[in-house]
Amino acid sequence: MRIEIVSRTENKLLGRIEVKYIATHIKEKAPSREDVKAQLSANLQVPKELIIIDHSNTEFGRSVTEGYAKVYKTKEAAMKLEPDYLLLRNGLIEKKE
């Protein structure tokens, strides 16, 4: 899998960087959130726990996934601004029973 960052915008008001990316995965399955976070972490040189994958879309029959991620400066900022369902999907909180 190869990830190309299409756009990178700094949102100073919310204290984060917003990234649009394209992941090419020829002859592989669609990448998981953890795979994308690992690649973005390496490309942007930030820890994985500061990256929130908002959405990732793969069209049927294509080997390309387009997505949107947010990179926060601190984990506390992410916990404060992101909705619970995104924190749960990205592994920052556990499901409440």
Biopython code that builds the backbone (N, CA, C, O; Angstrom):
import numpy as np
from Bio.PDB.StructureBuilder import StructureBuilder

atoms = [
    (1, "MET", "N", (0.842, -1.176, 0.000)),
    (1, "MET", "CA", (0.000, 0.000, 0.000)),
    (1, "MET", "C", (0.888, 1.239, 0.000)),
    (1, "MET", "O", (1.909, 1.304, 0.684)),
    (2, "ARG", "N", (0.460, 2.214, -0.790)),
    (2, "ARG", "CA", (1.172, 3.483, -0.877)),
    (2, "ARG", "C", (0.179, 4.606, -0.642)),
    (2, "ARG", "O", (-0.908, 4.610, -1.219)),
    (3, "ILE", "N", (0.546, 5.552, 0.200)),
    (3, "ILE", "CA", (-0.341, 6.686, 0.509)),
    (3, "ILE", "C", (0.272, 7.969, -0.041)),
    (3, "ILE", "O", (1.451, 8.266, 0.156)),
    (4, "GLU", "N", (-0.583, 8.714, -0.738)),
    (4, "GLU", "CA", (-0.183, 10.016, -1.261)),
    (4, "GLU", "C", (-1.060, 11.075, -0.601)),
    (4, "GLU", "O", (-2.286, 10.962, -0.613)),
    (5, "ILE", "N", (-0.450, 12.085, -0.035)),
    (5, "ILE", "CA", (-1.197, 13.172, 0.602)),
    (5, "ILE", "C", (-1.571, 14.178, -0.481)),
    (5, "ILE", "O", (-0.705, 14.781, -1.115)),
    (6, "VAL", "N", (-2.882, 14.348, -0.683)),
    (6, "VAL", "CA", (-3.399, 15.210, -1.739)),
    (6, "VAL", "C", (-3.432, 16.656, -1.278)),
    (6, "VAL", "O", (-3.021, 17.554, -2.012)),
    (7, "SER", "N", (-3.922, 16.888, -0.059)),
    (7, "SER", "CA", (-3.946, 18.251, 0.476)),
    (7, "SER", "C", (-3.678, 18.202, 1.977)),
    (7, "SER", "O", (-4.012, 17.237, 2.665)),
    (8, "ARG", "N", (-3.079, 19.255, 2.443)),
    (8, "ARG", "CA", (-2.748, 19.385, 3.865)),
    (8, "ARG", "C", (-3.050, 20.821, 4.272)),
    (8, "ARG", "O", (-2.430, 21.759, 3.771)),
    (9, "THR", "N", (-4.010, 20.987, 5.187)),
    (9, "THR", "CA", (-4.453, 22.309, 5.612)),
    (9, "THR", "C", (-4.312, 22.418, 7.123)),
    (9, "THR", "O", (-4.711, 21.517, 7.860)),
    (10, "GLU", "N", (-3.741, 23.529, 7.576)),
    (10, "GLU", "CA", (-3.636, 23.751, 9.009)),
    (10, "GLU", "C", (-4.855, 24.529, 9.487)),
    (10, "GLU", "O", (-5.145, 25.616, 8.988)),
    (11, "ASN", "N", (-5.561, 23.966, 10.455)),
    (11, "ASN", "CA", (-6.726, 24.613, 11.053)),
    (11, "ASN", "C", (-6.276, 25.157, 12.414)),
    (11, "ASN", "O", (-6.290, 24.440, 13.415)),
    (12, "LYS", "N", (-5.885, 26.405, 12.436)),
    (12, "LYS", "CA", (-5.349, 27.007, 13.657)),
    (12, "LYS", "C", (-6.412, 27.170, 14.735)),
    (12, "LYS", "O", (-6.109, 27.087, 15.925)),
    (13, "LEU", "N", (-7.644, 27.400, 14.327)),
    (13, "LEU", "CA", (-8.727, 27.583, 15.284)),
    (13, "LEU", "C", (-8.940, 26.331, 16.137)),
    (13, "LEU", "O", (-9.140, 26.431, 17.348)),
    (14, "LEU", "N", (-8.898, 25.156, 15.509)),
    (14, "LEU", "CA", (-9.113, 23.902, 16.229)),
    (14, "LEU", "C", (-7.807, 23.209, 16.616)),
    (14, "LEU", "O", (-7.837, 22.170, 17.277)),
    (15, "GLY", "N", (-6.677, 23.760, 16.219)),
    (15, "GLY", "CA", (-5.386, 23.201, 16.611)),
    (15, "GLY", "C", (-5.101, 21.845, 15.995)),
    (15, "GLY", "O", (-4.665, 20.921, 16.681)),
    (16, "ARG", "N", (-5.350, 21.726, 14.688)),
    (16, "ARG", "CA", (-5.106, 20.452, 14.019)),
    (16, "ARG", "C", (-4.718, 20.681, 12.573)),
    (16, "ARG", "O", (-4.882, 21.772, 12.029)),
    (17, "ILE", "N", (-4.202, 19.627, 11.966)),
    (17, "ILE", "CA", (-3.895, 19.618, 10.544)),
    (17, "ILE", "C", (-4.894, 18.666, 9.892)),
    (17, "ILE", "O", (-5.080, 17.543, 10.360)),
    (18, "GLU", "N", (-5.533, 19.112, 8.819)),
    (18, "GLU", "CA", (-6.516, 18.301, 8.112)),
    (18, "GLU", "C", (-5.881, 17.796, 6.818)),
    (18, "GLU", "O", (-5.350, 18.578, 6.030)),
    (19, "VAL", "N", (-5.941, 16.488, 6.610)),
    (19, "VAL", "CA", (-5.238, 15.847, 5.510)),
    (19, "VAL", "C", (-6.216, 15.045, 4.659)),
    (19, "VAL", "O", (-7.007, 14.260, 5.181)),
    (20, "LYS", "N", (-6.156, 15.248, 3.348)),
    (20, "LYS", "CA", (-6.871, 14.387, 2.404)),
    (20, "LYS", "C", (-5.813, 13.511, 1.742)),
    (20, "LYS", "O", (-4.753, 13.991, 1.338)),
    (21, "TYR", "N", (-6.119, 12.215, 1.637)),
    (21, "TYR", "CA", (-5.125, 11.278, 1.109)),
    (21, "TYR", "C", (-5.749, 10.304, 0.125)),
    (21, "TYR", "O", (-6.963, 10.102, 0.094)),
    (22, "ILE", "N", (-4.874, 9.707, -0.679)),
    (22, "ILE", "CA", (-5.259, 8.633, -1.583)),
    (22, "ILE", "C", (-4.331, 7.465, -1.302)),
    (22, "ILE", "O", (-3.110, 7.601, -1.375)),
    (23, "ALA", "N", (-4.916, 6.315, -0.980)),
    (23, "ALA", "CA", (-4.146, 5.092, -0.725)),
    (23, "ALA", "C", (-4.325, 4.165, -1.923)),
    (23, "ALA", "O", (-5.449, 3.815, -2.282)),
    (24, "THR", "N", (-3.218, 3.772, -2.536)),
    (24, "THR", "CA", (-3.247, 2.839, -3.656)),
    (24, "THR", "C", (-2.875, 1.467, -3.126)),
    (24, "THR", "O", (-1.830, 1.300, -2.497)),
    (25, "HIS", "N", (-3.741, 0.472, -3.381)),
    (25, "HIS", "CA", (-3.517, -0.866, -2.844)),
    (25, "HIS", "C", (-3.810, -1.909, -3.927)),
    (25, "HIS", "O", (-4.822, -2.608, -3.874)),
    (26, "ILE", "N", (-2.919, -1.998, -4.895)),
    (26, "ILE", "CA", (-3.083, -2.930, -6.013)),
    (26, "ILE", "C", (-2.869, -4.356, -5.524)),
    (26, "ILE", "O", (-1.882, -4.653, -4.851)),
    (27, "LYS", "N", (-3.807, -5.233, -5.872)),
    (27, "LYS", "CA", (-3.789, -6.652, -5.504)),
    (27, "LYS", "C", (-3.767, -6.865, -3.990)),
    (27, "LYS", "O", (-3.249, -7.873, -3.510)),
    (28, "GLU", "N", (-4.323, -5.928, -3.252)),
    (28, "GLU", "CA", (-4.445, -6.030, -1.798)),
    (28, "GLU", "C", (-5.869, -5.646, -1.417)),
    (28, "GLU", "O", (-6.587, -5.028, -2.202)),
    (29, "LYS", "N", (-6.265, -6.014, -0.217)),
    (29, "LYS", "CA", (-7.583, -5.589, 0.265)),
    (29, "LYS", "C", (-7.534, -4.116, 0.653)),
    (29, "LYS", "O", (-6.459, -3.525, 0.755)),
    (30, "ALA", "N", (-8.694, -3.539, 0.864)),
    (30, "ALA", "CA", (-8.771, -2.137, 1.290)),
    (30, "ALA", "C", (-8.051, -1.990, 2.628)),
    (30, "ALA", "O", (-8.200, -2.847, 3.498)),
    (31, "PRO", "N", (-7.276, -0.926, 2.811)),
    (31, "PRO", "CA", (-6.502, -0.770, 4.046)),
    (31, "PRO", "C", (-7.385, -0.514, 5.259)),
    (31, "PRO", "O", (-8.426, 0.135, 5.153)),
    (32, "SER", "N", (-6.967, -1.025, 6.404)),
    (32, "SER", "CA", (-7.679, -0.780, 7.654)),
    (32, "SER", "C", (-7.284, 0.596, 8.196)),
    (32, "SER", "O", (-6.332, 1.217, 7.725)),
    (33, "ARG", "N", (-8.026, 1.045, 9.180)),
    (33, "ARG", "CA", (-7.701, 2.331, 9.814)),
    (33, "ARG", "C", (-6.291, 2.311, 10.404)),
    (33, "ARG", "O", (-5.553, 3.291, 10.304)),
    (34, "GLU", "N", (-5.932, 1.200, 11.011)),
    (34, "GLU", "CA", (-4.608, 1.093, 11.632)),
    (34, "GLU", "C", (-3.491, 1.156, 10.589)),
    (34, "GLU", "O", (-2.453, 1.773, 10.828)),
    (35, "ASP", "N", (-3.700, 0.521, 9.436)),
    (35, "ASP", "CA", (-2.698, 0.575, 8.366)),
    (35, "ASP", "C", (-2.524, 2.002, 7.855)),
    (35, "ASP", "O", (-1.403, 2.464, 7.647)),
    (36, "VAL", "N", (-3.639, 2.691, 7.655)),
    (36, "VAL", "CA", (-3.595, 4.076, 7.174)),
    (36, "VAL", "C", (-2.938, 4.975, 8.212)),
    (36, "VAL", "O", (-2.126, 5.834, 7.866)),
    (37, "LYS", "N", (-3.284, 4.784, 9.490)),
    (37, "LYS", "CA", (-2.683, 5.591, 10.556)),
    (37, "LYS", "C", (-1.179, 5.376, 10.626)),
    (37, "LYS", "O", (-0.428, 6.326, 10.849)),
    (38, "ALA", "N", (-0.730, 4.139, 10.439)),
    (38, "ALA", "CA", (0.707, 3.844, 10.478)),
    (38, "ALA", "C", (1.437, 4.540, 9.331)),
    (38, "ALA", "O", (2.508, 5.114, 9.528)),
    (39, "GLN", "N", (0.853, 4.488, 8.132)),
    (39, "GLN", "CA", (1.480, 5.141, 6.979)),
    (39, "GLN", "C", (1.483, 6.662, 7.128)),
    (39, "GLN", "O", (2.493, 7.309, 6.853)),
    (40, "LEU", "N", (0.364, 7.232, 7.559)),
    (40, "LEU", "CA", (0.308, 8.681, 7.761)),
    (40, "LEU", "C", (1.257, 9.121, 8.861)),
    (40, "LEU", "O", (1.873, 10.183, 8.772)),
    (41, "SER", "N", (1.375, 8.311, 9.890)),
    (41, "SER", "CA", (2.289, 8.614, 10.985)),
    (41, "SER", "C", (3.730, 8.695, 10.477)),
    (41, "SER", "O", (4.484, 9.589, 10.863)),
    (42, "ALA", "N", (4.098, 7.765, 9.620)),
    (42, "ALA", "CA", (5.447, 7.770, 9.056)),
    (42, "ALA", "C", (5.652, 8.954, 8.109)),
    (42, "ALA", "O", (6.708, 9.588, 8.123)),
    (43, "ASN", "N", (4.639, 9.253, 7.285)),
    (43, "ASN", "CA", (4.762, 10.350, 6.321)),
    (43, "ASN", "C", (4.794, 11.718, 6.993)),
    (43, "ASN", "O", (5.561, 12.593, 6.592)),
    (44, "LEU", "N", (3.959, 11.902, 8.016)),
    (44, "LEU", "CA", (3.854, 13.204, 8.677)),
    (44, "LEU", "C", (4.761, 13.333, 9.896)),
    (44, "LEU", "O", (4.903, 14.422, 10.454)),
    (45, "GLN", "N", (5.372, 12.229, 10.310)),
    (45, "GLN", "CA", (6.277, 12.180, 11.460)),
    (45, "GLN", "C", (5.598, 12.648, 12.745)),
    (45, "GLN", "O", (6.104, 13.507, 13.467)),
    (46, "VAL", "N", (4.425, 12.047, 13.005)),
    (46, "VAL", "CA", (3.681, 12.294, 14.241)),
    (46, "VAL", "C", (3.281, 10.944, 14.828)),
    (46, "VAL", "O", (3.193, 9.962, 14.090)),
    (47, "PRO", "N", (3.036, 10.869, 16.139)),
    (47, "PRO", "CA", (2.580, 9.607, 16.741)),
    (47, "PRO", "C", (1.200, 9.200, 16.222)),
    (47, "PRO", "O", (0.368, 10.052, 15.910)),
    (48, "LYS", "N", (0.968, 7.883, 16.133)),
    (48, "LYS", "CA", (-0.299, 7.359, 15.615)),
    (48, "LYS", "C", (-1.498, 7.778, 16.445)),
    (48, "LYS", "O", (-2.582, 7.972, 15.894)),
    (49, "GLU", "N", (-1.337, 7.923, 17.758)),
    (49, "GLU", "CA", (-2.486, 8.240, 18.610)),
    (49, "GLU", "C", (-2.999, 9.666, 18.413)),
    (49, "GLU", "O", (-4.062, 10.011, 18.930)),
    (50, "LEU", "N", (-2.269, 10.495, 17.678)),
    (50, "LEU", "CA", (-2.714, 11.861, 17.407)),
    (50, "LEU", "C", (-3.482, 11.969, 16.091)),
    (50, "LEU", "O", (-3.957, 13.048, 15.738)),
    (51, "ILE", "N", (-3.607, 10.851, 15.360)),
    (51, "ILE", "CA", (-4.273, 10.847, 14.059)),
    (51, "ILE", "C", (-5.672, 10.250, 14.205)),
    (51, "ILE", "O", (-5.840, 9.165, 14.762)),
    (52, "ILE", "N", (-6.663, 10.968, 13.700)),
    (52, "ILE", "CA", (-8.046, 10.501, 13.681)),
    (52, "ILE", "C", (-8.445, 10.341, 12.217)),
    (52, "ILE", "O", (-8.448, 11.314, 11.462)),
    (53, "ILE", "N", (-8.782, 9.114, 11.816)),
    (53, "ILE", "CA", (-9.282, 8.872, 10.461)),
    (53, "ILE", "C", (-10.775, 9.175, 10.482)),
    (53, "ILE", "O", (-11.545, 8.465, 11.128)),
    (54, "ASP", "N", (-11.181, 10.214, 9.784)),
    (54, "ASP", "CA", (-12.582, 10.620, 9.761)),
    (54, "ASP", "C", (-13.386, 9.687, 8.860)),
    (54, "ASP", "O", (-14.379, 9.104, 9.294)),
    (55, "HIS", "N", (-12.961, 9.547, 7.622)),
    (55, "HIS", "CA", (-13.611, 8.602, 6.726)),
    (55, "HIS", "C", (-12.637, 8.114, 5.658)),
    (55, "HIS", "O", (-11.624, 8.749, 5.368)),
    (56, "SER", "N", (-12.979, 6.973, 5.090)),
    (56, "SER", "CA", (-12.175, 6.327, 4.066)),
    (56, "SER", "C", (-13.142, 5.651, 3.093)),
    (56, "SER", "O", (-13.970, 4.842, 3.511)),
    (57, "ASN", "N", (-13.047, 5.971, 1.808)),
    (57, "ASN", "CA", (-13.986, 5.431, 0.825)),
    (57, "ASN", "C", (-13.250, 4.693, -0.284)),
    (57, "ASN", "O", (-12.325, 5.229, -0.895)),
    (58, "THR", "N", (-13.671, 3.460, -0.538)),
    (58, "THR", "CA", (-13.135, 2.656, -1.622)),
    (58, "THR", "C", (-14.279, 2.312, -2.561)),
    (58, "THR", "O", (-15.277, 1.727, -2.138)),
    (59, "GLU", "N", (-14.144, 2.667, -3.823)),
    (59, "GLU", "CA", (-15.167, 2.320, -4.799)),
    (59, "GLU", "C", (-15.017, 0.861, -5.200)),
    (59, "GLU", "O", (-13.908, 0.329, -5.235)),
    (60, "PHE", "N", (-16.137, 0.219, -5.500)),
    (60, "PHE", "CA", (-16.128, -1.186, -5.881)),
    (60, "PHE", "C", (-15.302, -1.379, -7.153)),
    (60, "PHE", "O", (-15.483, -0.670, -8.143)),
    (61, "GLY", "N", (-14.398, -2.349, -7.104)),
    (61, "GLY", "CA", (-13.602, -2.690, -8.272)),
    (61, "GLY", "C", (-12.363, -1.841, -8.491)),
    (61, "GLY", "O", (-11.619, -2.077, -9.442)),
    (62, "ARG", "N", (-12.126, -0.860, -7.633)),
    (62, "ARG", "CA", (-10.944, -0.003, -7.774)),
    (62, "ARG", "C", (-9.949, -0.303, -6.670)),
    (62, "ARG", "O", (-10.329, -0.731, -5.580)),
    (63, "SER", "N", (-8.705, -0.082, -6.947)),
    (63, "SER", "CA", (-7.639, -0.309, -5.974)),
    (63, "SER", "C", (-7.170, 1.004, -5.364)),
    (63, "SER", "O", (-5.994, 1.167, -5.037)),
    (64, "VAL", "N", (-8.104, 1.936, -5.215)),
    (64, "VAL", "CA", (-7.785, 3.261, -4.685)),
    (64, "VAL", "C", (-8.787, 3.604, -3.583)),
    (64, "VAL", "O", (-9.996, 3.452, -3.755)),
    (65, "THR", "N", (-8.264, 4.066, -2.459)),
    (65, "THR", "CA", (-9.096, 4.514, -1.347)),
    (65, "THR", "C", (-8.818, 5.988, -1.099)),
    (65, "THR", "O", (-7.667, 6.396, -0.949)),
    (66, "GLU", "N", (-9.876, 6.781, -1.059)),
    (66, "GLU", "CA", (-9.738, 8.200, -0.755)),
    (66, "GLU", "C", (-10.229, 8.431, 0.665)),
    (66, "GLU", "O", (-11.226, 7.843, 1.086)),
    (67, "GLY", "N", (-9.531, 9.285, 1.402)),
    (67, "GLY", "CA", (-9.928, 9.496, 2.784)),
    (67, "GLY", "C", (-9.559, 10.865, 3.316)),
    (67, "GLY", "O", (-8.913, 11.679, 2.654)),
    (68, "TYR", "N", (-10.008, 11.080, 4.562)),
    (68, "TYR", "CA", (-9.814, 12.351, 5.247)),
    (68, "TYR", "C", (-9.398, 12.054, 6.682)),
    (68, "TYR", "O", (-10.053, 11.280, 7.379)),
    (69, "ALA", "N", (-8.318, 12.667, 7.113)),
    (69, "ALA", "CA", (-7.813, 12.452, 8.472)),
    (69, "ALA", "C", (-7.509, 13.794, 9.120)),
    (69, "ALA", "O", (-7.276, 14.799, 8.449)),
    (70, "LYS", "N", (-7.520, 13.775, 10.464)),
    (70, "LYS", "CA", (-7.200, 14.969, 11.254)),
    (70, "LYS", "C", (-6.036, 14.620, 12.178)),
    (70, "LYS", "O", (-6.046, 13.584, 12.843)),
    (71, "VAL", "N", (-5.044, 15.491, 12.211)),
    (71, "VAL", "CA", (-3.868, 15.281, 13.054)),
    (71, "VAL", "C", (-3.862, 16.365, 14.125)),
    (71, "VAL", "O", (-3.727, 17.551, 13.825)),
    (72, "TYR", "N", (-4.009, 15.940, 15.380)),
    (72, "TYR", "CA", (-4.062, 16.876, 16.501)),
    (72, "TYR", "C", (-2.682, 17.050, 17.124)),
    (72, "TYR", "O", (-1.804, 16.202, 16.967)),
    (73, "LYS", "N", (-2.508, 18.153, 17.828)),
    (73, "LYS", "CA", (-1.239, 18.414, 18.517)),
    (73, "LYS", "C", (-1.133, 17.611, 19.802)),
    (73, "LYS", "O", (-0.041, 17.197, 20.190)),
    (74, "THR", "N", (-2.269, 17.388, 20.469)),
    (74, "THR", "CA", (-2.283, 16.587, 21.695)),
    (74, "THR", "C", (-3.475, 15.637, 21.671)),
    (74, "THR", "O", (-4.468, 15.883, 20.986)),
    (75, "LYS", "N", (-3.363, 14.554, 22.426)),
    (75, "LYS", "CA", (-4.455, 13.595, 22.528)),
    (75, "LYS", "C", (-5.651, 14.220, 23.235)),
    (75, "LYS", "O", (-6.795, 13.912, 22.904)),
    (76, "GLU", "N", (-5.400, 15.089, 24.200)),
    (76, "GLU", "CA", (-6.468, 15.746, 24.936)),
    (76, "GLU", "C", (-7.322, 16.623, 24.018)),
    (76, "GLU", "O", (-8.539, 16.696, 24.186)),
    (77, "ALA", "N", (-6.687, 17.288, 23.047)),
    (77, "ALA", "CA", (-7.431, 18.115, 22.093)),
    (77, "ALA", "C", (-8.350, 17.244, 21.239)),
    (77, "ALA", "O", (-9.485, 17.628, 20.954)),
    (78, "ALA", "N", (-7.869, 16.090, 20.837)),
    (78, "ALA", "CA", (-8.695, 15.165, 20.048)),
    (78, "ALA", "C", (-9.874, 14.670, 20.877)),
    (78, "ALA", "O", (-10.996, 14.595, 20.377)),
    (79, "MET", "N", (-9.629, 14.332, 22.142)),
    (79, "MET", "CA", (-10.689, 13.826, 23.017)),
    (79, "MET", "C", (-11.765, 14.899, 23.250)),
    (79, "MET", "O", (-12.944, 14.582, 23.406)),
    (80, "LYS", "N", (-11.351, 16.146, 23.269)),
    (80, "LYS", "CA", (-12.275, 17.237, 23.536)),
    (80, "LYS", "C", (-13.136, 17.580, 22.313)),
    (80, "LYS", "O", (-14.314, 17.904, 22.462)),
    (81, "LEU", "N", (-12.559, 17.511, 21.106)),
    (81, "LEU", "CA", (-13.245, 17.991, 19.906)),
    (81, "LEU", "C", (-13.974, 16.918, 19.104)),
    (81, "LEU", "O", (-14.982, 17.214, 18.461)),
    (82, "GLU", "N", (-13.491, 15.694, 19.127)),
    (82, "GLU", "CA", (-14.072, 14.650, 18.278)),
    (82, "GLU", "C", (-15.279, 13.989, 18.933)),
    (82, "GLU", "O", (-15.315, 13.835, 20.154)),
    (83, "PRO", "N", (-16.276, 13.595, 18.125)),
    (83, "PRO", "CA", (-17.423, 12.875, 18.687)),
    (83, "PRO", "C", (-17.012, 11.477, 19.152)),
    (83, "PRO", "O", (-16.008, 10.927, 18.700)),
    (84, "ASP", "N", (-17.803, 10.919, 20.059)),
    (84, "ASP", "CA", (-17.464, 9.626, 20.659)),
    (84, "ASP", "C", (-17.337, 8.505, 19.634)),
    (84, "ASP", "O", (-16.465, 7.647, 19.774)),
    (85, "TYR", "N", (-18.191, 8.493, 18.602)),
    (85, "TYR", "CA", (-18.125, 7.397, 17.641)),
    (85, "TYR", "C", (-16.801, 7.384, 16.867)),
    (85, "TYR", "O", (-16.300, 6.312, 16.527)),
    (86, "LEU", "N", (-16.233, 8.555, 16.589)),
    (86, "LEU", "CA", (-14.930, 8.598, 15.917)),
    (86, "LEU", "C", (-13.806, 8.199, 16.868)),
    (86, "LEU", "O", (-12.854, 7.535, 16.458)),
    (87, "LEU", "N", (-13.907, 8.596, 18.124)),
    (87, "LEU", "CA", (-12.904, 8.184, 19.107)),
    (87, "LEU", "C", (-12.934, 6.673, 19.291)),
    (87, "LEU", "O", (-11.886, 6.045, 19.440)),
    (88, "LEU", "N", (-14.119, 6.089, 19.281)),
    (88, "LEU", "CA", (-14.273, 4.644, 19.412)),
    (88, "LEU", "C", (-13.691, 3.920, 18.198)),
    (88, "LEU", "O", (-12.963, 2.940, 18.353)),
    (89, "ARG", "N", (-14.006, 4.394, 16.999)),
    (89, "ARG", "CA", (-13.489, 3.777, 15.780)),
    (89, "ARG", "C", (-11.972, 3.844, 15.689)),
    (89, "ARG", "O", (-11.336, 2.936, 15.155)),
    (90, "ASN", "N", (-11.395, 4.919, 16.211)),
    (90, "ASN", "CA", (-9.955, 5.096, 16.141)),
    (90, "ASN", "C", (-9.217, 4.540, 17.354)),
    (90, "ASN", "O", (-7.999, 4.685, 17.458)),
    (91, "GLY", "N", (-9.940, 3.908, 18.267)),
    (91, "GLY", "CA", (-9.306, 3.232, 19.387)),
    (91, "GLY", "C", (-8.850, 4.107, 20.529)),
    (91, "GLY", "O", (-8.001, 3.687, 21.315)),
    (92, "LEU", "N", (-9.388, 5.319, 20.649)),
    (92, "LEU", "CA", (-8.982, 6.207, 21.729)),
    (92, "LEU", "C", (-9.822, 6.016, 22.995)),
    (92, "LEU", "O", (-9.388, 6.359, 24.095)),
    (93, "ILE", "N", (-11.030, 5.464, 22.827)),
    (93, "ILE", "CA", (-11.853, 5.142, 23.983)),
    (93, "ILE", "C", (-12.406, 3.719, 23.814)),
    (93, "ILE", "O", (-12.414, 3.168, 22.713)),
    (94, "GLU", "N", (-12.857, 3.153, 24.903)),
    (94, "GLU", "CA", (-13.451, 1.810, 24.882)),
    (94, "GLU", "C", (-14.966, 1.927, 24.891)),
    (94, "GLU", "O", (-15.519, 2.910, 25.384)),
    (95, "LYS", "N", (-15.628, 0.927, 24.348)),
    (95, "LYS", "CA", (-17.088, 0.912, 24.307)),
    (95, "LYS", "C", (-17.637, 0.737, 25.714)),
    (95, "LYS", "O", (-17.172, -0.114, 26.473)),
    (96, "LYS", "N", (-18.632, 1.553, 26.056)),
    (96, "LYS", "CA", (-19.252, 1.481, 27.373)),
    (96, "LYS", "C", (-20.323, 0.408, 27.358)),
    (96, "LYS", "O", (-21.087, 0.291, 26.400)),
    (97, "GLU", "N", (-20.371, -0.355, 28.401)),
    (97, "GLU", "CA", (-21.369, -1.442, 28.513)),
    (97, "GLU", "C", (-22.638, -0.935, 29.141)),
    (97, "GLU", "O", (-23.588, -1.699, 29.317)),
]
sb = StructureBuilder()
sb.init_structure("model")
sb.init_model(0)
sb.init_chain("A")
sb.init_seg("    ")
for serial, (resi, resn, name, xyz) in enumerate(atoms, 1):
    if name == "N":
        sb.init_residue(resn, " ", resi, " ")
    sb.init_atom(name, np.array(xyz, "f"), 0.0, 1.0, " ", f" {name:<3s}", serial, name[0])
structure = sb.get_structure()
